[in-house]
Amino acid sequence: MSSPLITISHDNPISVAAEMMSSKKIRKLAVTEDNKIIGIITSTDLVNHLVK
């Protein structure tokens, strides 16, 4: 993971996550809810979402 940890709220659309990952040149993004990490989105997750 990058330092400092870059996060996105769980209620943001996947397009926002993709743009954030692209602009910051990162491949993993922590997902938060109520200031707690609840998951991770990876570049592979984005590709899999696009092919569906």
PyMOL commands that place a pseudoatom at each C-alpha (Angstrom):
pseudoatom trace, name=CA, resn=MET, resi=1, chain=A, elem=C, hetatm=0, pos=[0.000, 0.000, 0.000]
pseudoatom trace, name=CA, resn=SER, resi=2, chain=A, elem=C, hetatm=0, pos=[1.030, 3.579, -0.493]
pseudoatom trace, name=CA, resn=SER, resi=3, chain=A, elem=C, hetatm=0, pos=[2.014, 5.811, 2.362]
pseudoatom trace, name=CA, resn=PRO, resi=4, chain=A, elem=C, hetatm=0, pos=[0.148, 7.764, 3.541]
pseudoatom trace, name=CA, resn=LEU, resi=5, chain=A, elem=C, hetatm=0, pos=[-2.825, 5.447, 3.195]
pseudoatom trace, name=CA, resn=ILE, resi=6, chain=A, elem=C, hetatm=0, pos=[-5.246, 6.656, 0.514]
pseudoatom trace, name=CA, resn=THR, resi=7, chain=A, elem=C, hetatm=0, pos=[-8.880, 5.844, 1.170]
pseudoatom trace, name=CA, resn=ILE, resi=8, chain=A, elem=C, hetatm=0, pos=[-12.289, 6.217, -0.408]
pseudoatom trace, name=CA, resn=SER, resi=9, chain=A, elem=C, hetatm=0, pos=[-15.712, 6.128, 1.204]
pseudoatom trace, name=CA, resn=HIS, resi=10, chain=A, elem=C, hetatm=0, pos=[-17.837, 3.037, 0.563]
pseudoatom trace, name=CA, resn=ASP, resi=11, chain=A, elem=C, hetatm=0, pos=[-20.629, 5.126, -0.950]
pseudoatom trace, name=CA, resn=ASN, resi=12, chain=A, elem=C, hetatm=0, pos=[-18.529, 6.609, -3.788]
pseudoatom trace, name=CA, resn=PRO, resi=13, chain=A, elem=C, hetatm=0, pos=[-19.125, 5.171, -7.260]
pseudoatom trace, name=CA, resn=ILE, resi=14, chain=A, elem=C, hetatm=0, pos=[-16.517, 2.858, -8.754]
pseudoatom trace, name=CA, resn=SER, resi=15, chain=A, elem=C, hetatm=0, pos=[-15.725, 5.506, -11.376]
pseudoatom trace, name=CA, resn=VAL, resi=16, chain=A, elem=C, hetatm=0, pos=[-14.472, 7.808, -8.605]
pseudoatom trace, name=CA, resn=ALA, resi=17, chain=A, elem=C, hetatm=0, pos=[-12.273, 5.019, -7.267]
pseudoatom trace, name=CA, resn=ALA, resi=18, chain=A, elem=C, hetatm=0, pos=[-10.865, 4.385, -10.760]
pseudoatom trace, name=CA, resn=GLU, resi=19, chain=A, elem=C, hetatm=0, pos=[-10.113, 8.076, -11.300]
pseudoatom trace, name=CA, resn=MET, resi=20, chain=A, elem=C, hetatm=0, pos=[-8.457, 8.369, -7.894]
pseudoatom trace, name=CA, resn=MET, resi=21, chain=A, elem=C, hetatm=0, pos=[-6.302, 5.301, -8.500]
pseudoatom trace, name=CA, resn=SER, resi=22, chain=A, elem=C, hetatm=0, pos=[-5.289, 6.549, -11.932]
pseudoatom trace, name=CA, resn=SER, resi=23, chain=A, elem=C, hetatm=0, pos=[-4.463, 10.096, -10.853]
pseudoatom trace, name=CA, resn=LYS, resi=24, chain=A, elem=C, hetatm=0, pos=[-2.447, 8.939, -7.848]
pseudoatom trace, name=CA, resn=LYS, resi=25, chain=A, elem=C, hetatm=0, pos=[-0.826, 6.051, -9.770]
pseudoatom trace, name=CA, resn=ILE, resi=26, chain=A, elem=C, hetatm=0, pos=[-1.799, 3.455, -7.184]
pseudoatom trace, name=CA, resn=ARG, resi=27, chain=A, elem=C, hetatm=0, pos=[-3.109, -0.097, -7.645]
pseudoatom trace, name=CA, resn=LYS, resi=28, chain=A, elem=C, hetatm=0, pos=[-4.877, -0.559, -4.308]
pseudoatom trace, name=CA, resn=LEU, resi=29, chain=A, elem=C, hetatm=0, pos=[-7.346, 1.703, -2.530]
pseudoatom trace, name=CA, resn=ALA, resi=30, chain=A, elem=C, hetatm=0, pos=[-8.674, 1.212, 0.991]
pseudoatom trace, name=CA, resn=VAL, resi=31, chain=A, elem=C, hetatm=0, pos=[-12.460, 1.484, 1.356]
pseudoatom trace, name=CA, resn=THR, resi=32, chain=A, elem=C, hetatm=0, pos=[-13.823, 3.084, 4.531]
pseudoatom trace, name=CA, resn=GLU, resi=33, chain=A, elem=C, hetatm=0, pos=[-17.122, 3.344, 6.359]
pseudoatom trace, name=CA, resn=ASP, resi=34, chain=A, elem=C, hetatm=0, pos=[-17.453, 5.390, 9.545]
pseudoatom trace, name=CA, resn=ASN, resi=35, chain=A, elem=C, hetatm=0, pos=[-13.665, 5.963, 9.525]
pseudoatom trace, name=CA, resn=LYS, resi=36, chain=A, elem=C, hetatm=0, pos=[-12.974, 2.203, 9.585]
pseudoatom trace, name=CA, resn=ILE, resi=37, chain=A, elem=C, hetatm=0, pos=[-11.359, 0.264, 6.766]
pseudoatom trace, name=CA, resn=ILE, resi=38, chain=A, elem=C, hetatm=0, pos=[-13.887, -2.257, 5.489]
pseudoatom trace, name=CA, resn=GLY, resi=39, chain=A, elem=C, hetatm=0, pos=[-12.138, -3.446, 2.341]
pseudoatom trace, name=CA, resn=ILE, resi=40, chain=A, elem=C, hetatm=0, pos=[-9.735, -2.838, -0.501]
pseudoatom trace, name=CA, resn=ILE, resi=41, chain=A, elem=C, hetatm=0, pos=[-10.356, -2.151, -4.188]
pseudoatom trace, name=CA, resn=THR, resi=42, chain=A, elem=C, hetatm=0, pos=[-7.592, -3.309, -6.513]
pseudoatom trace, name=CA, resn=SER, resi=43, chain=A, elem=C, hetatm=0, pos=[-6.867, -2.555, -10.142]
pseudoatom trace, name=CA, resn=THR, resi=44, chain=A, elem=C, hetatm=0, pos=[-7.897, -6.148, -10.881]
pseudoatom trace, name=CA, resn=ASP, resi=45, chain=A, elem=C, hetatm=0, pos=[-11.296, -5.455, -9.297]
pseudoatom trace, name=CA, resn=LEU, resi=46, chain=A, elem=C, hetatm=0, pos=[-11.770, -2.509, -11.669]
pseudoatom trace, name=CA, resn=VAL, resi=47, chain=A, elem=C, hetatm=0, pos=[-10.879, -4.574, -14.733]
pseudoatom trace, name=CA, resn=ASN, resi=48, chain=A, elem=C, hetatm=0, pos=[-13.227, -7.363, -13.658]
pseudoatom trace, name=CA, resn=HIS, resi=49, chain=A, elem=C, hetatm=0, pos=[-16.023, -4.838, -13.185]
pseudoatom trace, name=CA, resn=LEU, resi=50, chain=A, elem=C, hetatm=0, pos=[-15.470, -3.430, -16.681]
pseudoatom trace, name=CA, resn=VAL, resi=51, chain=A, elem=C, hetatm=0, pos=[-15.716, -6.792, -18.428]
pseudoatom trace, name=CA, resn=LYS, resi=52, chain=A, elem=C, hetatm=0, pos=[-19.059, -7.674, -16.848]
for i in range(1, 52): cmd.bond("trace and resi %d" % i, "trace and resi %d" % (i + 1))
show_as sticks, trace
zoom trace
